[in-house]
Amino acid sequence: MTIISMLIYAVVASFTPGPNNIMALFFSQNLGFKKAFRFSIGVGVGFLILLCLSQIFNTTLHSAFPKIEIFMKIFAFIYLMYLAYKIFMSSINGTKKGFDAKFSSVRFATILQFINPKGVIYALTVISTFVTPVYTNWITQLLLVVILAFIGFLGTLSWAALGSLFKVWIAKHELLFNIVMACLLVYVAFSIIFH
């Protein structure tokens, strides 16, 4: 039963809107699926590292988290507002150059996981609730961490695929699409600050 609960939690957390998924959708639409796929791989790698660190340092991170949470929230808020601005300006300027393709790199996406409060909080809670207290064998724990990271990768990749599937429609309504994506990032930024 614990595995099923963990998988449900992982799917819900990974496939619902958040910074990773919104960015993957935007990259797919504006830069192509290949760059969005690259971004999704970076999300998966970063999330795997984050989950491993959470597993290894679960008790220490959990006790230290309240002390660093405010700094993570402020940094994430500023960063997400910057991304929203870049997306919004790309629609105002009518050019895709408003959003640099370097943000779709594996390295950038990997680093993004460490300032993504949704990802950090998820990693801490899923490990401390479903993995560490239930499974003591390190091989089982590692296998579960890999499965969780893969589910995160699939969640982001699915948003990238949606961007590619609806590319023609999105291109036809690019101004509206970019404004909605920017507004979603602003919403995520404010929900991080006030949550």
N, CA and C of each residue as an Amber inpcrd file, in Angstrom:
protein
   585
   0.8180000  -1.1920000   0.0000000   0.0000000   0.0000000   0.0000000
   0.8630000   1.2580000   0.0000000   2.0160000   1.2040000   0.6830000
   2.9020000   2.3600000   0.7230000   3.4190000   2.7120000  -0.6600000
   3.7530000   1.6980000  -1.4510000   4.2560000   1.9360000  -2.8140000
   3.1790000   2.6240000  -3.6470000   1.9430000   2.1610000  -3.5560000
   0.8600000   2.7580000  -4.3390000   0.6530000   4.2120000  -3.9330000
   0.6350000   4.4830000  -2.6340000   0.4820000   5.8630000  -2.1560000
   1.6360000   6.7360000  -2.6340000   2.8560000   6.1990000  -2.5730000
   4.0260000   6.9470000  -3.0290000   3.9250000   7.2490000  -4.5220000
   3.5160000   6.2700000  -5.3140000   3.4040000   6.4670000  -6.7610000
   2.3150000   7.4770000  -7.1070000   1.1910000   7.4250000  -6.4070000
   0.1240000   8.4140000  -6.6330000   0.6430000   9.8110000  -6.3210000
   1.3030000   9.9570000  -5.1910000   1.8590000  11.2490000  -4.8030000
   2.8740000  11.7270000  -5.8490000   3.7320000  10.8120000  -6.3080000
   4.7600000  11.1620000  -7.2920000   4.1400000  11.6160000  -8.6100000
   3.1260000  10.9210000  -9.0760000   2.4870000  11.2800000 -10.3440000
   1.7880000  12.6340000 -10.2300000   1.0430000  12.8310000  -9.1550000
   0.3540000  14.1110000  -8.9700000   1.3560000  15.2580000  -8.8990000
   2.4060000  15.0930000  -8.1020000   3.4130000  16.1600000  -7.9540000
   4.1770000  16.4110000  -9.2550000   4.4120000  15.3780000 -10.0290000
   5.2290000  15.5080000 -11.2400000   4.4710000  16.0010000 -12.4620000
   3.1790000  15.7270000 -12.5360000   2.4210000  16.0640000 -13.7390000
   1.5850000  17.3340000 -13.6020000   1.5000000  17.9010000 -12.4020000
   0.7460000  19.1390000 -12.2200000   1.6220000  20.3400000 -12.5660000
   1.0040000  21.4880000 -12.8580000   1.7980000  22.6640000 -13.2510000
   2.7890000  23.0880000 -12.1660000   3.9440000  23.4370000 -12.6160000
   5.0130000  23.9450000 -11.7690000   6.0590000  24.5520000 -12.6730000
   7.1110000  25.1110000 -12.1170000   8.1360000  25.7600000 -12.9500000
   8.7050000  24.8560000 -14.0400000   9.0290000  23.6070000 -13.7090000
   9.6140000  22.6960000 -14.7010000   8.6610000  22.4550000 -15.8650000
   7.4170000  22.1390000 -15.5620000   6.4580000  21.7890000 -16.6030000
   6.0920000  22.9890000 -17.4670000   5.9260000  24.1370000 -16.8480000
   5.5990000  25.3370000 -17.6230000   6.7610000  25.7060000 -18.5440000
   7.9880000  25.6110000 -18.0290000   9.1550000  25.9280000 -18.8540000
   9.3050000  24.9140000 -19.9970000   9.0680000  23.6330000 -19.7300000
   9.1700000  22.6170000 -20.7880000   8.1530000  22.8850000 -21.8910000
   6.9450000  23.2340000 -21.5070000   5.9150000  23.5570000 -22.4950000
   6.3310000  24.7670000 -23.3280000   6.8450000  25.7850000 -22.6720000
   7.2770000  26.9910000 -23.3770000   8.4440000  26.6990000 -24.3180000
   9.4540000  25.9540000 -23.8320000  10.6040000  25.6230000 -24.6750000
  10.1760000  24.8100000 -25.8880000   9.2920000  23.8610000 -25.6780000
   8.8320000  23.0210000 -26.7740000   8.1610000  23.8520000 -27.8550000
   7.3390000  24.7780000 -27.4310000   6.6120000  25.6040000 -28.3870000
   7.5250000  26.5880000 -29.0970000   8.4650000  27.2000000 -28.3720000
   9.2830000  28.2620000 -28.9380000  10.6390000  27.8140000 -29.4900000
  11.2040000  26.7630000 -28.9120000  12.5460000  26.3470000 -29.3240000
  12.5750000  24.9570000 -29.9470000  11.4700000  24.2510000 -29.8870000
  11.3930000  22.9100000 -30.4590000  11.4970000  21.8210000 -29.4160000
  11.0000000  20.6450000 -29.7920000  10.9550000  19.5270000 -28.8540000
  12.3500000  19.0830000 -28.4250000  13.3250000  19.1640000 -29.3230000
  14.6820000  18.7120000 -28.9970000  15.2380000  19.4800000 -27.7990000
  15.0670000  20.7920000 -27.7870000  15.5710000  21.5940000 -26.6580000
  14.7250000  21.3730000 -25.4130000  13.4270000  21.1630000 -25.5870000
  12.5770000  20.8630000 -24.4390000  12.9240000  19.4870000 -23.8650000
  13.2740000  18.5440000 -24.7410000  13.6950000  17.2190000 -24.2920000
  14.9900000  17.3240000 -23.4980000  15.9040000  18.1370000 -23.9890000
  17.1740000  18.3760000 -23.2830000  16.8980000  18.9690000 -21.9010000
  15.9910000  19.9280000 -21.8320000  15.6010000  20.5250000 -20.5550000
  15.0040000  19.4610000 -19.6350000  14.1480000  18.5870000 -20.1920000
  13.5150000  17.5280000 -19.4030000  14.5550000  16.5620000 -18.8390000
  15.5760000  16.2610000 -19.6150000  16.6530000  15.3960000 -19.1170000
  17.3500000  16.0740000 -17.9370000  17.6200000  17.3630000 -18.0710000
  18.2430000  18.1060000 -16.9720000  17.3810000  18.0980000 -15.7220000
  16.0770000  18.2220000 -15.9000000  15.1540000  18.1590000 -14.7650000
  15.2700000  16.7880000 -14.0990000  15.2730000  15.7420000 -14.9120000
  15.3950000  14.3850000 -14.3700000  16.7030000  14.1710000 -13.6280000
  17.8120000  14.6410000 -14.1980000  19.1230000  14.5000000 -13.5590000
  19.1610000  15.2980000 -12.2560000  18.7150000  16.5480000 -12.3240000
  18.7100000  17.3790000 -11.1210000  17.8210000  16.8090000 -10.0410000
  16.6740000  16.2910000 -10.4540000  15.7530000  15.7210000  -9.4960000
  16.3160000  14.4450000  -8.8890000  17.0120000  13.6360000  -9.6900000
  17.6620000  12.4340000  -9.1670000  18.6980000  12.8080000  -8.1130000
  19.5060000  13.8090000  -8.4040000  20.5150000  14.2700000  -7.4320000
  19.8270000  14.7860000  -6.1730000  18.7870000  15.5760000  -6.3420000
  18.0500000  16.1300000  -5.2110000  17.4390000  15.0210000  -4.3500000
  16.8550000  14.0230000  -4.9830000  16.2830000  12.9030000  -4.2330000
  17.3590000  12.1000000  -3.5050000  18.4990000  11.8950000  -4.1600000
  19.6010000  11.1730000  -3.5120000  20.0960000  11.9360000  -2.2930000
  20.2800000  13.2440000  -2.4570000  20.7120000  14.0570000  -1.3160000
  19.6740000  14.0390000  -0.2030000  18.4160000  14.0870000  -0.5760000
  17.3540000  14.0360000   0.4160000  17.3750000  12.6970000   1.1480000
  17.6340000  11.6380000   0.4220000  17.7040000  10.3160000   1.0350000
  18.8850000  10.2340000   1.9970000  20.0280000  10.6940000   1.5700000
  21.2380000  10.5950000   2.3720000  21.1620000  11.4890000   3.6060000
  20.6960000  12.7080000   3.4120000  20.6980000  13.6840000   4.5020000
  19.2930000  14.0020000   5.0050000  18.3960000  13.0400000   4.9450000
  16.9900000  13.2830000   5.2640000  16.7860000  13.9650000   6.6100000
  17.3440000  13.4480000   7.6460000  17.1420000  14.0130000   8.9810000
  17.7680000  15.3950000   9.0910000  18.9750000  15.5600000   8.5940000
  19.6630000  16.8500000   8.6660000  18.9360000  17.9090000   7.8460000
  18.5670000  17.5610000   6.6230000  17.8620000  18.5180000   5.7730000
  16.5180000  18.9140000   6.3740000  15.8180000  17.9310000   6.9370000
  14.4990000  18.2350000   7.4830000  14.5910000  19.2120000   8.6530000
  15.6140000  19.0570000   9.5020000  15.7450000  19.9820000  10.6350000
  16.2960000  21.3350000  10.2010000  17.0890000  21.3680000   9.1210000
  17.6660000  22.6360000   8.6590000  16.7390000  23.3790000   7.7100000
  15.7630000  22.6730000   7.1240000  14.9210000  23.2800000   6.0960000
  14.2150000  24.5590000   6.5340000  13.6190000  24.6050000   7.7420000
  12.9570000  25.8610000   8.1310000  13.9080000  27.0650000   8.1380000
  15.1800000  26.8380000   8.3920000  16.1530000  27.9330000   8.4390000
  16.4950000  28.4460000   7.0410000  16.5140000  27.5570000   6.0550000
  16.8890000  27.9840000   4.7010000  15.6810000  28.2130000   3.8020000
  14.4930000  27.8130000   4.2740000  13.2910000  27.8950000   3.4490000
  13.0120000  29.3200000   2.9730000  13.1410000  30.2980000   3.8360000
  12.8290000  31.6800000   3.4470000  13.7720000  32.1710000   2.3440000
  15.0450000  31.8090000   2.4260000  15.9970000  32.2220000   1.3890000
  15.6860000  31.5450000   0.0550000  15.3200000  30.2660000   0.1160000
  14.9430000  29.5590000  -1.1090000  13.7000000  30.1800000  -1.7290000
  12.7320000  30.5420000  -0.8860000  11.4960000  31.1400000  -1.3960000
  11.7680000  32.4860000  -2.0650000  12.5820000  33.3070000  -1.4340000
  12.8820000  34.6320000  -2.0010000  13.6260000  34.4880000  -3.3220000
  14.6420000  33.6330000  -3.3460000  15.4130000  33.4290000  -4.5640000
  14.5320000  32.8620000  -5.6710000  13.6950000  31.8790000  -5.3240000
  12.8090000  31.2740000  -6.3220000  11.8040000  32.2990000  -6.8390000
  11.2740000  33.1370000  -5.9620000  10.3220000  34.1730000  -6.3670000
  10.9670000  35.1170000  -7.3840000  12.1470000  35.6070000  -7.0590000
  12.8510000  36.5350000  -7.9580000  13.1430000  35.8600000  -9.2930000
  13.6060000  34.6360000  -9.2330000  13.9600000  33.9040000 -10.4430000
  12.7240000  33.6590000 -11.3250000  11.6250000  33.2160000 -10.7160000
  10.4180000  32.9480000 -11.4910000   9.8280000  34.2320000 -12.0660000
   9.9170000  35.3300000 -11.3450000   9.4540000  36.6100000 -11.8730000
  10.3010000  37.0180000 -13.0820000  11.6090000  36.7590000 -13.0080000
  12.5020000  37.0420000 -14.1400000  12.1070000  36.2030000 -15.3620000
  11.8460000  34.9060000 -15.1390000  11.4420000  34.0470000 -16.2470000
  10.1100000  34.5040000 -16.8350000   9.1710000  34.8810000 -15.9740000
   7.8800000  35.3790000 -16.4530000   8.0710000  36.6440000 -17.2900000
   8.9430000  37.5300000 -16.8390000   9.2440000  38.7560000 -17.5800000
   9.8170000  38.4280000 -18.9600000  10.7590000  37.4940000 -19.0070000
  11.3770000  37.1180000 -20.2840000  10.3340000  36.5220000 -21.2430000
   9.4570000  35.6840000 -20.7300000   8.4200000  35.0960000 -21.5740000
   7.4640000  36.1810000 -22.0570000   7.0380000  37.0440000 -21.1570000
   6.1180000  38.1160000 -21.5130000   6.7370000  39.0420000 -22.5510000
   7.9980000  39.4170000 -22.3550000   8.6690000  40.3220000 -23.2930000
   8.8670000  39.6730000 -24.6550000   9.0260000  38.3500000 -24.6860000
   9.1710000  37.6930000 -25.9910000   7.8820000  37.8140000 -26.7900000
   6.7410000  37.9020000 -26.1200000   5.4880000  38.0700000 -26.8550000
   5.2660000  39.5290000 -27.2370000   5.7250000  40.4520000 -26.4270000
   5.5810000  41.8790000 -26.7490000   6.4960000  42.2540000 -27.9180000
   7.7240000  41.7550000 -27.8630000   8.6980000  42.0620000 -28.9170000
   8.4130000  41.2930000 -30.2010000   7.5760000  40.2490000 -30.0980000
   7.2510000  39.4530000 -31.2780000   8.4250000  38.6300000 -31.7690000
   9.3550000  38.3290000 -30.8850000  10.5110000  37.5390000 -31.2780000
  10.8310000  36.5050000 -30.2150000  11.2850000  35.3690000 -30.6390000
  11.6690000  34.3240000 -29.6990000  13.0180000  34.6110000 -29.0660000
  13.7100000  35.6340000 -29.5420000  15.0060000  35.9750000 -28.9750000
  14.8820000  36.5510000 -27.5700000  13.6770000  36.9500000 -27.1810000
  13.4640000  37.4880000 -25.8440000  13.7570000  36.4630000 -24.7640000
  13.7550000  35.1800000 -25.1340000  14.0390000  34.1270000 -24.1710000
  15.1990000  33.3070000 -24.6970000  16.3090000  33.3860000 -24.0590000
  17.5430000  32.7600000 -24.5000000  17.4530000  31.2370000 -24.4460000
  17.9040000  30.5850000 -25.5060000  17.8690000  29.1190000 -25.5810000
  18.7930000  28.4710000 -24.5590000  19.7360000  29.2250000 -23.9970000
  20.6490000  28.6370000 -23.0050000  19.8940000  28.1500000 -21.7720000
  18.6820000  28.7020000 -21.5470000  17.8860000  28.2750000 -20.4060000
  17.3170000  26.8770000 -20.5980000  17.3810000  26.3420000 -21.7970000
  16.8530000  25.0030000 -22.0420000  17.9280000  23.9250000 -21.8940000
  19.1080000  24.2820000 -21.4290000  20.2090000  23.3180000 -21.3440000
  20.0130000  22.3260000 -20.1960000  20.6800000  21.1770000 -20.3150000
  20.6450000  20.1580000 -19.2660000  21.2170000  20.7410000 -17.9750000
  22.3100000  21.4620000 -18.0750000  22.9590000  22.0390000 -16.8880000
  22.0360000  23.0150000 -16.1740000  21.4100000  23.9040000 -16.9320000
  20.5070000  24.8800000 -16.3370000  19.3370000  24.1840000 -15.6480000
  18.7320000  23.2110000 -16.3200000  17.5910000  22.4940000 -15.7440000
  17.9940000  21.7220000 -14.4950000  19.2010000  21.1600000 -14.4940000
  19.6850000  20.4390000 -13.3140000  19.8180000  21.3870000 -12.1330000
  20.4470000  22.5290000 -12.3580000  20.6330000  23.5190000 -11.2890000
  19.2930000  24.0650000 -10.8160000  18.3570000  24.2330000 -11.7350000
  17.0410000  24.7680000 -11.4010000  16.3530000  23.9490000 -10.3100000
  16.6140000  22.6540000 -10.2690000  15.9510000  21.8060000  -9.2760000
  16.2890000  22.1900000  -7.8420000  17.4520000  22.7830000  -7.6370000
  17.8700000  23.1280000  -6.2880000  17.2960000  24.4510000  -5.7980000
  16.6520000  25.2060000  -6.6920000  15.9580000  26.4260000  -6.2830000
  14.4640000  26.3260000  -6.5600000  14.0130000  25.1530000  -6.9330000
  12.6050000  24.9060000  -7.2090000  11.9520000  24.4090000  -5.9190000
  11.2780000  25.2920000  -5.1860000  10.6990000  24.8740000  -3.9000000
   9.7310000  23.7070000  -4.0120000   8.9600000  23.6600000  -5.0990000
   8.0360000  22.5360000  -5.2810000   8.8160000  21.2260000  -5.3130000
   9.9320000  21.2150000  -6.0480000  10.7540000  20.0120000  -6.1500000
  11.4500000  19.6630000  -4.8420000  11.9830000  20.6730000  -4.1610000
  12.6920000  20.4270000  -2.9040000  11.7290000  19.9060000  -1.8400000
  10.5850000  20.5630000  -1.7170000   9.6090000  20.1300000  -0.7210000
   9.1020000  18.7300000  -1.0510000   8.8560000  18.4780000  -2.3230000
   8.4180000  17.1460000  -2.7410000   9.4840000  16.1050000  -2.4010000
  10.7410000  16.3880000  -2.7340000  11.8140000  15.4220000  -2.4600000
  11.9080000  15.1190000  -0.9680000  11.8440000  16.1620000  -0.1530000
  11.9220000  15.9530000   1.2910000  10.7420000  15.1380000   1.8100000
   9.5460000  15.4660000   1.3450000   8.3640000  14.7750000   1.8890000
   8.2340000  13.3500000   1.3750000   8.4920000  13.1270000   0.0920000
   8.3280000  11.7740000  -0.4400000   9.3530000  10.8250000   0.1720000
  10.5730000  11.2900000   0.3670000  11.6120000  10.4390000   0.9630000
  11.3250000  10.1910000   2.4420000  11.0110000  11.2630000   3.1730000
  10.8040000  11.1160000   4.6210000   9.4950000  10.3960000   4.9560000
   8.5400000  10.3980000   4.0410000   7.2540000   9.7530000   4.3100000
   7.1900000   8.3220000   3.7780000   7.6680000   8.1110000   2.5590000
   7.4420000   6.8240000   1.8970000   8.6750000   5.9340000   1.7460000
   9.8710000   6.4990000   1.8640000  11.0570000   5.6820000   1.5840000
  11.8260000   5.3420000   2.8590000  12.4090000   6.3270000   3.5060000
  13.2800000   6.0860000   4.6520000  12.6080000   5.3370000   5.8050000
  11.4090000   5.7300000   6.2330000  10.8260000   5.0260000   7.3780000
  10.3370000   3.6060000   7.0640000  10.1380000   3.2950000   5.7970000
   9.5470000   2.0110000   5.4340000  10.5900000   0.9980000   4.9580000
  11.5880000   1.4800000   4.1930000  12.5730000   0.5810000   3.5920000
  13.9610000   0.8770000   4.1530000  14.6040000  -0.1390000   4.7010000
  15.9340000   0.0560000   5.2860000  17.0520000  -0.4210000   4.3600000
  16.7270000  -1.2440000   3.3950000  17.7260000  -1.7510000   2.4640000
  18.1010000  -0.6300000   1.4890000  19.3880000  -0.3160000   1.3910000
  19.8240000   0.8100000   0.5590000  19.5730000   0.5630000  -0.9210000
  19.5810000  -0.6880000  -1.3490000  19.3160000  -0.9760000  -2.7600000
  17.8440000  -0.6640000  -3.0760000  16.9550000  -1.0410000  -2.2000000
  15.5330000  -0.7240000  -2.3770000  15.3270000   0.7900000  -2.3730000
  15.9770000   1.4760000  -1.4400000  15.8600000   2.9310000  -1.3640000
  16.3530000   3.5800000  -2.6540000  17.4950000   3.1240000  -3.1530000
  18.0480000   3.6710000  -4.3930000  17.1080000   3.4090000  -5.5660000
  16.5650000   2.2040000  -5.6370000  15.6230000   1.8700000  -6.7090000
  14.4020000   2.8020000  -6.6610000  13.8720000   3.0450000  -5.4840000
  12.7250000   3.9420000  -5.3490000  13.0750000   5.3710000  -5.7400000
  14.2630000   5.8210000  -5.3830000  14.7130000   7.1640000  -5.7610000
  14.7980000   7.2790000  -7.2850000  15.3400000   6.2750000  -7.9430000
  15.4330000   6.2810000  -9.4070000  14.0420000   6.2950000 -10.0270000
  13.1310000   5.5010000  -9.4930000  11.7480000   5.4820000 -10.0070000
  11.1010000   6.8510000  -9.8450000  11.2760000   7.4720000  -8.6820000
  10.6990000   8.8000000  -8.4340000  11.2790000   9.8450000  -9.3940000
  12.5890000   9.7950000  -9.6220000  13.2210000  10.7370000 -10.5540000
  12.7060000  10.5170000 -11.9730000  12.5120000   9.2650000 -12.3510000
  12.0000000   8.9610000 -13.6920000  10.5730000   9.4780000 -13.8610000
   9.7610000   9.3490000 -12.8360000   8.3890000   9.8820000 -12.8950000
   8.4500000  11.3990000 -13.0620000   9.3650000  12.0730000 -12.3530000
   9.5370000  13.5190000 -12.5160000   9.9370000  13.8890000 -13.9340000
  10.8500000  13.1230000 -14.5000000  11.2710000  13.3340000 -15.8880000
  10.0840000  13.1760000 -16.8360000   9.2830000  12.1260000 -16.6410000
   8.1230000  11.8860000 -17.5040000   7.0950000  13.0150000 -17.3920000
   6.9270000  13.5510000 -16.1820000   5.9970000  14.6660000 -16.0100000
   6.4070000  15.8710000 -16.8320000   7.6740000  16.2370000 -16.7580000
   8.1800000  17.3790000 -17.5190000   8.1480000  17.0920000 -19.0130000
   8.5370000  15.8870000 -19.3890000   8.5380000  15.5100000 -20.8030000
   7.1270000  15.5390000 -21.3900000   6.1400000  15.1730000 -20.6020000
   4.7650000  15.1940000 -21.1100000   4.3220000  16.6230000 -21.4470000
   4.7500000  17.5830000 -20.6540000   4.4170000  18.9840000 -20.9480000
   5.1540000  19.4460000 -22.2080000   6.3820000  18.9820000 -22.3870000
   7.1250000  19.3080000 -23.6120000   6.4290000  18.7110000 -24.8280000
   5.9410000  17.4830000 -24.6910000   5.2290000  16.8340000 -25.7960000
   3.9450000  17.5900000 -26.1340000   3.2360000  18.0610000 -25.1240000
   2.0260000  18.8550000 -25.3700000   2.3600000  20.1180000 -26.1630000
   3.4800000  20.7430000 -25.8110000   3.9030000  21.9330000 -26.5510000
   4.1620000  21.6340000 -28.0120000   4.7350000  20.4660000 -28.2810000
   5.0060000  20.0820000 -29.6730000   3.7280000  19.7040000 -30.4140000
   2.8510000  18.9890000 -29.7410000   1.5990000  18.5630000 -30.3770000
   0.7100000  19.7470000 -30.7550000   0.7060000  20.7500000 -29.9170000
  -0.1590000  21.9110000 -30.1510000   0.6200000  23.1150000 -30.6650000
   1.7850000  22.8480000 -31.2660000   2.6630000  23.9230000 -31.7190000
   1.9730000  24.8670000 -32.7170000   1.2570000  24.3250000 -33.6540000
   0.5900000  25.1550000 -34.6680000  -0.4580000  26.0430000 -34.0050000
  -1.2760000  25.4510000 -33.1400000  -2.3020000  26.2270000 -32.4490000
  -1.6660000  27.2910000 -31.5580000  -0.6210000  26.8970000 -30.8300000
   0.0540000  27.8400000 -29.9370000   0.6900000  28.9680000 -30.7440000
   1.2970000  28.6390000 -31.8860000   1.9220000  29.6640000 -32.7190000
   0.8790000  30.6530000 -33.2350000  -0.3000000  30.1380000 -33.5230000
  -1.3760000  30.9960000 -34.0050000  -1.8380000  31.9740000 -32.9190000
  -1.7310000  31.5540000 -31.6900000  -2.1650000  32.3570000 -30.5430000
  -0.9770000  32.6560000 -29.6220000   0.1730000  32.9510000 -30.2350000
   1.4120000  33.0880000 -29.4720000   1.3530000  34.1640000 -28.3960000
   0.8130000  35.3110000 -28.7130000   0.7460000  36.3870000 -27.7220000
  -0.0490000  35.9390000 -26.5010000  -1.2200000  35.3830000 -26.7290000
  -2.0520000  34.9090000 -25.6300000  -1.3570000  33.7870000 -24.8590000
  -0.7660000  32.8430000 -25.5850000  -0.0700000  31.7190000 -24.9630000
   1.0580000  32.2110000 -24.0550000   1.9010000  33.1040000 -24.5640000
   3.0250000  33.6020000 -23.7710000   2.5550000  34.3860000 -22.5530000
   1.4990000  35.1470000 -22.7130000   0.9680000  35.9020000 -21.5760000
   0.4280000  34.9320000 -20.5160000  -0.2850000  33.8940000 -20.9520000
  -0.7970000  32.9040000 -20.0030000   0.3620000  32.1900000 -19.3060000
   1.4020000  31.7950000 -20.0540000   2.5550000  31.1250000 -19.4490000
   3.2540000  32.0510000 -18.4420000   3.4160000  33.3110000 -18.8010000
   4.0330000  34.2790000 -17.8930000   3.1820000  34.4420000 -16.6400000
   1.8740000  34.5290000 -16.8170000   0.9760000  34.6660000 -15.6620000
   1.0180000  33.4350000 -14.7680000   1.1210000  32.2450000 -15.3650000
   1.2380000  31.0300000 -14.5630000   2.5150000  31.0420000 -13.7290000
   3.6230000  31.5070000 -14.3240000   4.8630000  31.6030000 -13.5580000
   4.7460000  32.6250000 -12.4330000   4.0700000  33.7360000 -12.6920000
   3.8490000  34.7360000 -11.6390000   3.0040000  34.1150000 -10.5240000
   1.9660000  33.3750000 -10.9110000   1.1370000  32.6940000  -9.9140000
   1.9730000  31.7240000  -9.0770000   2.8120000  30.9250000  -9.7370000
   3.6710000  29.9780000  -9.0160000   4.6040000  30.7360000  -8.0740000
   5.1780000  31.8450000  -8.5620000   6.0920000  32.6410000  -7.7280000
   5.3950000  33.1530000  -6.4770000   4.1900000  33.6960000  -6.6300000
   3.4610000  34.1970000  -5.4690000   2.9900000  33.0700000  -4.5550000
   2.6210000  31.9340000  -5.1400000   2.1890000  30.8230000  -4.2880000
   3.3690000  30.2970000  -3.4660000   4.5790000  30.3910000  -3.9840000
   5.7610000  29.9830000  -3.2310000   5.9690000  30.9210000  -2.0440000
   5.8390000  32.2020000  -2.2730000   6.0640000  33.1850000  -1.2090000
   5.0130000  33.0720000  -0.1100000   3.7500000  32.8890000  -0.5020000
   2.6720000  32.8980000   0.4750000   2.2640000  31.5320000   0.9870000
   2.9740000  30.5000000   0.5840000   2.6260000  29.1490000   1.0490000
   3.5020000  28.7420000   2.2040000
